Every structure is written in structure tokens, then in C-alpha cells.
Amino acid sequence: MRDQDNSGERMLAALLKVIGTTALDDLPDTVSEHAKAAGFTEVRIYVGDVERRALHLIAGARTGAAVERVLKIEGTDAGRAYQYGTILPVGTPPAEGVAYWVPMFNGKERLGLMFVGAVEDGETVREDATALATLVALAVSTKRGHSDTYARLNRTQPMNVAAEAQWQLIPPRTYTDSRVAVCATLEPSYRISGDAYDYATAGSLVYMSIFDAMGHDTAAGQTAALAVAASRSARRRGAGIPETGAVIEEELGGQLGDVRYATAVLAVLDTASGLLTWASFGHHPPLVLRDGAAIKLKCRPAYPLGTGLGDLETTLCHQQLRPGDRVTLYTDGITEARRPHGQEFGLDRFISVLTQYPDDGLSVSETVRRFSHTFLDYHQGELQDDATVLLCEWLGPGPPLAE
């Protein structure tokens, strides 16, 4: 019987030997060939685009012309598998055997989806398909950074220069470990300029920051990039929030004079205790989403960074979190954005959209994805300013960390 012959393990072992040296363009054919050993008749690999509205096929040399190249996320079985991270049967299976939509996760980052056809059904088949999808996701994540094929599949329109630079600078939009789940987005994805976000972990600490540079041009993107780089440099030397703000101030002033500046929030979450510490530099303060509502945090702001007005002392503020709380950083391009001759999107609407799914058990990443589409649809896809949001859910203290 298939359950007893370890065919799935042999498939994964054989793939592990070659997948590291397989180019992304060769991945579909290589995976499909090795998957036959586990009884899989067909494997297709789809990756999500920047807007996360559709999934796009990585076509191999042997991919048939009739294979569907683009899968919509909304309103499809494939999309539901992607949204909820659950393996689902294909609505119209092959003439013989079965087929599944299998989410591809790198950790908790949803990279895309696999179509997997098999000669037979069963729990072991689904487990092998899930394991295969995990291995393929790891391979895609290591190869995408230097693959123009991936970049072309990942977008549906050209990016401006600032957006091209920002997407390479900032960390992945999604990160999850046993203590936190983080997801962020930048809109408009293809024409961003002065917004940026950053996050990183060190032991029990999670560092988060968001920046909004003056202007809507490539120079604004350079200002934001310089602020992120200065923040990382200071943080990795062990600087605290006030010292990090001073380093960014000095760097922006020294490089750009007083013609460019950025507002920012710098925050640290201690996942061992759930204590959030932050400072605002002329920026909107964070929100904490809890039980379908929002706590509007208050903190005396310092001046924006790069203005040369650093004589206003940086005030550190604190908030004790509960497990399940979601820290929310955002730029004014969300709350102050308005339709032509229409109302601002506003803070209350922003909170309402982020908290309307409490009973659905949606992940942070799916919550952010749905918000970004609601926000863009409200503005008919046309934004006058960058709009950025970062959500960080504290899951709890997690297992003990090594000393």
C-alpha cells in the first residue's frame, strides 16, 4: 500500500538533493518529475501578486497550453484555500484520480498555491502534498530575490523607481513565530514614494517602525530609505528609541539639509511580558485592536525627523498588551485619504474595517489583505498619497528563550 512504502519521504529526499541548484524557471518541471514517485500526476505552482488579488502560474517547459495561468483569489475555491491557508479539493477534478489546492507557506508567509493531482485520495496523500508545498515555498522564497521571472509574475503593472527601491529595502510583508504575527502593506503598490515600514526581532524583543517622508517623488523614497537605514544601524548597535531617533535626525539633516524630513513611530514590543514601548516623531500614535474595538494610544510627540527641531524631548510611552492584541501602525495616507470631492476615509472607518472580522479567525495577513482591497476600492484604485499599515499581533510569551 502507498501508506506503507514511504514514497512521500523518498520524493522529498530526492527533491532536497536537487532543489537548491534548480533555477526558479526550472522548478515546475523538476518538482513535477520528482512528485511522480509519490503518486502525484500533476503539480502546478502559482505565486501571489503584489496586490494579492490573483495567483499567477510559474510555467515550466512542459506546461500545457490549456493550463489556467491566472487564478482569482476572491470567489474561487483556489482563492479560499489561499485566504484561509487550508488544503481544499479542486471543484472539477481530473477524469481519473483527485486534485487539491494546497497553500504554499514560508513559515506563515503565504507565497502562493499549488495544484496537486494524485492517483488516489487519503490522509497520507494530503500530508505528502502539504509537505511538498512547504518545500517548494522554501525554494521559491530563496530564489525570488534574484529572479526577474518572479518579479514579472508578482506584478500586474510597471513599478515606478521609488516603489522598485522600497520593495527591495523593506522586510517581507509577513512574519510569524511563536510569539508574534506581523503583516504590513504599502499602497499604491506600484507607485509608492515616501512611506516605509520596518520590523525585526532580537531575543524577546520585536522592533517596529513606520516612516512617512515629505513629498510624493523619488526623493521622498530616498528620504524614507535613509531613515530606515539609519534606524537599523542605530538599533543594531544597541541604541534605544530616543537615541535611534537622534541618529535618524542627524543622518537626514547631514545628508539632506533641512529640505526633507520624515514623521515616524519607533516601537519595541517585549514579547516576554507584552509591554509595548514607543515614541512618536510628529506621527499618528499607534492603535491597539482588542475584542473588536480599538484603543487609541496617546503620547506627546517629538518633532519630525530631519527638521533640525530636535529640542523637543522624546517621550517614551507604554501600553500593556494582552495575548491576541494587535498593535497597528499607519500613515496619514490612510486616514486622510479622500475620494475626489468626497469624505476622508477617516480613523473610525479604518478601525471598523480592521475589526470587522473578529469571529472569522482571520490571520493578520488576511486581515491586512482584505483591508487594502477595501481601502483601494473605496478610492476606485486612485490614491493621492502613500498609505501604509503594519499589524503586529502578540500571541503570548511563547516558549522560554535560551540564555
C-alpha positions as CSV (number, residue, x, y, z in Angstrom):
1,M,0.0,0.0,0.0
2,R,1.1,3.6,-0.6
3,D,0.8,4.4,3.1
4,Q,3.4,1.9,3.9
5,D,6.0,2.4,1.2
6,N,7.4,5.8,2.3
7,S,7.0,7.1,-1.2
8,G,6.4,10.7,0.1
9,E,9.6,10.6,2.2
10,R,11.6,9.4,-0.8
11,M,10.1,12.1,-3.0
12,L,11.1,14.8,-0.5
13,A,14.6,13.3,0.0
14,A,15.2,13.2,-3.8
15,L,14.0,16.8,-4.2
16,L,16.2,18.0,-1.4
17,K,19.3,16.9,-3.3
18,V,18.5,19.0,-6.4
19,I,16.2,21.8,-5.4
20,G,18.9,24.1,-4.1
21,T,20.6,24.2,-7.5
22,T,17.3,24.4,-9.5
23,A,16.5,27.7,-11.1
24,L,13.1,29.1,-10.4
25,D,12.1,28.8,-14.1
26,D,13.0,25.1,-13.9
27,L,11.2,24.5,-10.6
28,P,7.8,23.4,-12.0
29,D,9.3,20.6,-14.2
30,T,11.7,19.5,-11.5
31,V,9.0,19.3,-8.9
32,S,6.6,17.6,-11.2
33,E,9.1,14.9,-12.2
34,H,10.1,14.0,-8.6
35,A,6.4,14.2,-7.4
36,K,5.6,11.2,-9.6
37,A,7.4,9.0,-7.1
38,A,4.7,9.8,-4.5
39,G,1.8,9.2,-6.9
40,F,1.2,12.8,-7.9
41,T,0.2,13.1,-11.6
42,E,0.4,16.8,-11.9
43,V,1.9,19.8,-9.9
44,R,1.4,23.4,-10.8
45,I,3.0,26.3,-8.9
46,Y,1.2,29.7,-8.5
47,V,2.5,32.8,-6.8
48,G,0.6,35.8,-5.5
49,D,1.0,39.2,-7.0
50,V,1.9,42.4,-5.1
51,E,-1.8,43.4,-4.7
52,R,-2.7,39.9,-3.6
53,R,-5.7,39.8,-5.9
54,A,-4.7,36.9,-8.1
55,L,-2.3,33.9,-8.2
56,H,0.0,33.6,-11.3
57,L,1.4,30.3,-12.7
58,I,5.1,29.7,-12.9
59,A,5.1,28.0,-16.2
60,G,7.6,25.2,-17.0
61,A,8.9,24.0,-20.3
62,R,6.4,21.1,-20.2
63,T,3.4,23.2,-19.0
64,G,0.4,22.6,-21.3
65,A,-1.1,25.5,-23.3
66,A,-4.6,24.8,-21.8
67,V,-3.5,25.2,-18.2
68,E,-5.0,28.2,-16.4
69,R,-2.4,30.9,-16.0
70,V,-4.2,33.2,-13.5
71,L,-6.4,32.3,-10.6
72,K,-8.6,35.0,-8.9
73,I,-8.4,35.0,-5.1
74,E,-11.9,36.3,-4.5
75,G,-14.8,34.0,-5.1
76,T,-12.9,30.8,-6.1
77,D,-12.0,27.5,-4.4
78,A,-8.3,28.2,-5.1
79,G,-8.7,31.7,-3.5
80,R,-10.4,30.2,-0.4
81,A,-7.5,27.8,0.0
82,Y,-5.1,30.7,-0.2
83,Q,-7.2,33.0,2.1
84,Y,-7.7,30.5,4.9
85,G,-4.5,28.5,4.5
86,T,-6.4,25.3,4.1
87,I,-6.0,22.4,1.6
88,L,-9.2,22.1,-0.4
89,P,-10.3,19.7,-3.2
90,V,-10.4,21.1,-6.7
91,G,-14.0,21.7,-7.8
92,T,-13.6,19.9,-11.1
93,P,-11.1,17.1,-10.5
94,P,-9.2,15.2,-13.3
95,A,-11.0,12.5,-15.2
96,E,-9.1,10.0,-13.1
97,G,-7.9,10.4,-9.5
98,V,-8.2,13.5,-7.3
99,A,-6.8,17.0,-7.2
100,Y,-6.2,19.6,-4.4
101,W,-5.4,23.3,-3.9
102,V,-2.6,23.3,-1.5
103,P,-1.4,26.6,0.1
104,M,2.3,27.4,0.0
105,F,3.7,28.8,3.2
106,N,7.2,30.1,4.1
107,G,6.6,30.0,7.8
108,K,3.3,31.9,7.9
109,E,4.0,34.0,4.8
110,R,1.6,32.9,2.1
111,L,3.7,32.7,-1.1
112,G,1.0,31.2,-3.3
113,L,-0.7,27.9,-4.1
114,M,-0.1,24.6,-5.7
115,F,-2.4,22.5,-7.8
116,V,-1.7,18.8,-7.0
117,G,-3.2,15.9,-8.9
118,A,-3.0,12.4,-7.4
119,V,-4.0,8.9,-8.5
120,E,-5.7,8.2,-5.1
121,D,-7.1,10.1,-2.1
122,G,-6.4,9.7,1.5
123,E,-4.9,11.5,4.6
124,T,-1.3,10.4,3.6
125,V,-1.8,11.9,0.1
126,R,-2.8,15.2,1.6
127,E,0.0,15.2,4.1
128,D,2.6,14.5,1.4
129,A,1.1,17.3,-0.8
130,T,1.3,19.7,2.2
131,A,4.9,18.7,2.8
132,L,5.7,19.2,-0.9
133,A,4.2,22.6,-0.9
134,T,6.3,23.6,2.2
135,L,9.5,22.5,0.4
136,V,8.5,24.3,-2.8
137,A,7.6,27.5,-0.8
138,L,11.1,27.5,0.8
139,A,12.7,27.1,-2.6
140,V,10.7,29.9,-4.1
141,S,11.5,32.2,-1.1
142,T,15.2,31.7,-1.6
143,K,15.1,32.2,-5.4
144,R,12.7,35.0,-5.8
145,G,15.1,37.8,-4.8
146,H,17.2,37.3,-7.8
147,S,14.6,36.2,-10.3
148,D,13.1,38.6,-12.8
149,T,10.7,35.9,-13.8
150,Y,9.2,36.0,-10.2
151,A,9.2,39.8,-10.3
152,R,7.2,39.9,-13.5
153,L,4.7,37.3,-12.2
154,N,4.5,39.2,-8.9
155,R,3.2,42.4,-10.5
156,T,0.4,43.3,-12.9
157,Q,1.8,46.7,-14.0
158,P,5.1,48.5,-14.1
159,M,6.6,49.9,-10.8
160,N,8.0,53.4,-10.5
161,V,11.6,53.8,-9.4
162,A,10.8,54.6,-5.8
163,A,8.5,51.6,-5.5
164,E,11.1,49.3,-7.0
165,A,13.6,50.5,-4.4
166,Q,11.2,50.4,-1.4
167,W,10.1,46.8,-2.0
168,Q,13.7,45.7,-2.1
169,L,14.5,47.6,1.1
170,I,11.7,46.7,3.4
171,P,11.4,43.2,5.1
172,P,8.8,40.7,3.8
173,R,5.2,41.7,4.4
174,T,4.5,38.8,6.6
175,Y,6.4,37.2,9.6
176,T,5.2,34.8,12.2
177,D,6.9,33.0,15.1
178,S,5.6,31.5,18.4
179,R,5.2,35.0,19.9
180,V,4.1,37.4,17.2
181,A,2.4,37.6,13.8
182,V,3.3,40.6,11.7
183,C,1.9,41.8,8.4
184,A,2.3,45.1,6.6
185,T,1.4,46.6,3.2
186,L,2.2,49.7,1.1
187,E,-0.2,51.2,-1.3
188,P,-0.3,52.1,-4.1
189,S,1.9,49.1,-4.5
190,Y,3.3,50.2,-7.9
191,R,3.7,54.0,-7.2
192,I,4.8,54.4,-3.6
193,S,7.2,57.1,-2.8
194,G,7.8,58.4,0.8
195,D,6.3,55.6,3.0
196,A,8.3,52.8,4.5
197,Y,8.0,50.3,7.4
198,D,10.5,48.0,9.2
199,Y,10.5,45.3,11.8
200,A,13.0,42.9,13.3
201,T,13.4,40.5,16.2
202,A,16.1,40.1,18.8
203,G,15.5,37.6,21.6
204,S,12.2,38.5,23.2
205,L,12.1,42.0,21.6
206,V,10.2,42.9,18.4
207,Y,11.2,46.2,16.9
208,M,8.7,48.0,14.6
209,S,8.8,51.3,12.8
210,I,6.9,53.3,10.2
211,F,8.0,56.3,8.3
212,D,6.3,58.9,6.2
213,A,8.7,61.2,4.3
214,M,7.7,64.6,2.9
215,G,6.8,64.6,-0.7
216,H,5.5,62.3,-3.4
217,D,8.5,61.8,-5.6
218,T,11.6,59.7,-5.9
219,A,13.4,62.0,-3.5
220,A,10.8,61.2,-0.8
221,G,11.5,57.5,-1.3
222,Q,15.2,58.2,-0.8
223,T,14.4,60.1,2.4
224,A,12.4,57.2,3.7
225,A,15.1,54.7,2.7
226,L,17.8,56.8,4.5
227,A,15.6,56.9,7.6
228,V,15.1,53.1,7.6
229,A,18.9,52.5,7.1
230,A,19.8,54.9,9.9
231,S,17.3,53.3,12.2
232,R,18.6,49.8,11.6
233,S,22.2,51.0,12.0
234,A,21.4,52.6,15.4
235,R,19.2,49.7,16.6
236,R,21.8,47.1,15.7
237,R,24.4,49.0,17.8
238,G,22.1,48.7,20.8
239,A,20.6,52.2,20.7
240,G,17.2,52.7,22.4
241,I,14.3,54.6,20.9
242,P,15.4,58.2,21.8
243,E,19.0,57.5,20.6
244,T,17.7,55.9,17.4
245,G,15.6,59.0,16.7
246,A,18.6,61.2,17.3
247,V,20.7,59.2,14.8
248,I,18.0,59.4,12.1
249,E,17.7,63.2,12.8
250,E,21.4,63.6,12.4
251,E,21.6,61.5,9.2
252,L,18.7,63.2,7.5
253,G,20.0,66.6,8.4
254,G,23.5,65.9,7.4
255,Q,22.6,64.3,4.0
256,L,19.6,66.3,3.0
257,G,19.8,69.6,5.0
258,D,16.5,70.9,6.2
259,V,14.7,70.4,2.9
260,R,13.5,66.9,3.6
261,Y,12.0,65.3,6.7
262,A,10.0,62.3,7.8
263,T,7.5,61.6,10.5
264,A,7.8,58.3,12.3
265,V,6.8,55.9,15.1
266,L,9.5,53.8,16.6
267,A,8.2,50.9,18.9
268,V,9.5,47.9,20.8
269,L,7.4,45.0,22.0
270,D,8.8,42.8,24.7
271,T,7.1,39.5,23.9
272,A,8.1,38.0,27.3
273,S,5.8,40.5,29.1
274,G,3.6,42.0,26.4
275,L,4.9,45.5,27.2
276,L,4.8,47.9,24.2
277,T,7.1,50.9,24.3
278,W,7.0,53.6,21.6
279,A,7.7,57.2,20.7
280,S,6.1,59.4,18.0
281,F,8.1,61.8,15.9
282,G,5.3,64.0,14.5
283,H,3.4,60.9,13.5
284,H,0.0,59.4,14.4
285,P,0.3,57.3,17.5
286,P,-0.3,53.5,17.4
287,L,-3.7,51.8,17.9
288,V,-4.2,48.5,19.8
289,L,-7.0,46.4,18.4
290,R,-8.7,44.3,21.1
291,D,-12.0,42.4,21.1
292,G,-13.4,44.1,18.0
293,A,-12.6,47.6,19.1
294,A,-9.5,49.9,19.2
295,I,-7.6,51.6,22.0
296,K,-6.3,54.9,20.7
297,L,-2.9,55.3,22.3
298,K,-1.7,58.8,23.3
299,C,1.9,60.0,23.6
300,R,3.4,63.5,23.4
301,P,5.1,63.6,20.0
302,A,8.6,64.9,19.3
303,Y,9.3,66.9,16.1
304,P,9.5,65.1,12.8
305,L,12.9,63.7,12.0
306,G,15.2,65.8,9.8
307,T,13.7,69.2,10.7
308,G,16.5,70.4,12.9
309,L,14.0,71.0,15.6
310,G,15.1,68.2,17.9
311,D,15.0,70.3,21.1
312,L,11.6,68.8,22.0
313,E,12.4,65.9,24.2
314,T,11.5,62.4,23.0
315,T,8.8,61.0,25.2
316,L,8.6,57.2,25.7
317,C,5.1,55.8,26.3
318,H,4.0,52.3,27.3
319,Q,1.0,50.1,26.9
320,Q,0.5,46.6,28.5
321,L,-0.9,44.2,25.9
322,R,-3.0,41.1,26.3
323,P,-2.4,38.0,24.2
324,G,-4.3,38.5,20.9
325,D,-3.9,42.3,20.9
326,R,-2.9,43.7,17.5
327,V,-0.6,46.8,17.5
328,T,-1.4,48.9,14.5
329,L,1.0,51.5,12.9
330,Y,-0.3,53.5,10.0
331,T,0.4,56.6,7.9
332,D,-1.9,59.6,7.3
333,G,-2.3,58.4,3.7
334,I,-4.9,56.1,5.1
335,T,-6.9,58.2,7.5
336,E,-6.7,61.5,5.5
337,A,-7.2,60.0,2.0
338,R,-10.3,61.1,0.3
339,R,-12.2,60.5,-2.9
340,P,-12.3,63.4,-5.3
341,H,-14.9,65.8,-3.8
342,G,-15.7,63.2,-1.1
343,Q,-15.1,62.3,2.5
344,E,-11.9,61.3,4.1
345,F,-11.5,57.5,4.7
346,G,-11.0,58.5,8.4
347,L,-9.8,56.8,11.5
348,D,-13.2,55.4,12.5
349,R,-13.7,53.7,9.1
350,F,-10.1,52.4,9.3
351,I,-10.7,50.8,12.7
352,S,-14.1,49.5,11.5
353,V,-12.6,47.7,8.6
354,L,-9.7,46.2,10.6
355,T,-12.1,44.9,13.3
356,Q,-15.0,43.6,11.3
357,Y,-13.7,40.0,11.2
358,P,-13.2,39.1,14.9
359,D,-15.3,36.0,14.7
360,D,-13.8,34.7,11.4
361,G,-10.5,33.9,13.0
362,L,-8.7,35.6,10.1
363,S,-4.9,35.8,10.3
364,V,-3.1,39.1,10.5
365,S,-2.1,38.7,6.8
366,E,-5.6,38.0,5.6
367,T,-6.9,40.9,7.6
368,V,-4.4,43.3,6.0
369,R,-5.1,41.9,2.6
370,R,-8.8,42.5,2.9
371,F,-8.3,45.9,4.4
372,S,-6.0,47.0,1.5
373,H,-8.6,45.9,-1.1
374,T,-11.4,47.7,0.8
375,F,-9.3,50.8,1.0
376,L,-8.4,50.8,-2.7
377,D,-11.9,50.0,-3.8
378,Y,-13.2,53.0,-1.7
379,H,-10.9,55.2,-3.7
380,Q,-11.6,53.5,-7.1
381,G,-8.0,52.4,-7.1
382,E,-6.6,56.0,-7.3
383,L,-4.6,57.3,-4.3
384,Q,-3.1,60.8,-3.9
385,D,-0.7,59.8,-1.2
386,D,1.1,56.7,0.1
387,A,-0.9,54.6,2.5
388,T,0.9,52.1,4.8
389,V,-0.3,49.9,7.7
390,L,1.6,47.4,9.9
391,L,-0.2,45.0,12.2
392,C,1.6,43.1,14.9
393,E,-0.4,40.5,16.9
394,W,1.1,39.5,20.3
395,L,0.4,35.8,20.6
396,G,1.8,35.5,24.1
397,P,5.2,34.9,25.7
398,G,5.8,31.6,23.9
399,P,8.4,29.0,25.0
400,P,11.4,30.1,27.1
401,L,14.3,31.6,25.2
402,A,17.8,30.3,25.5
403,E,20.0,32.4,27.8
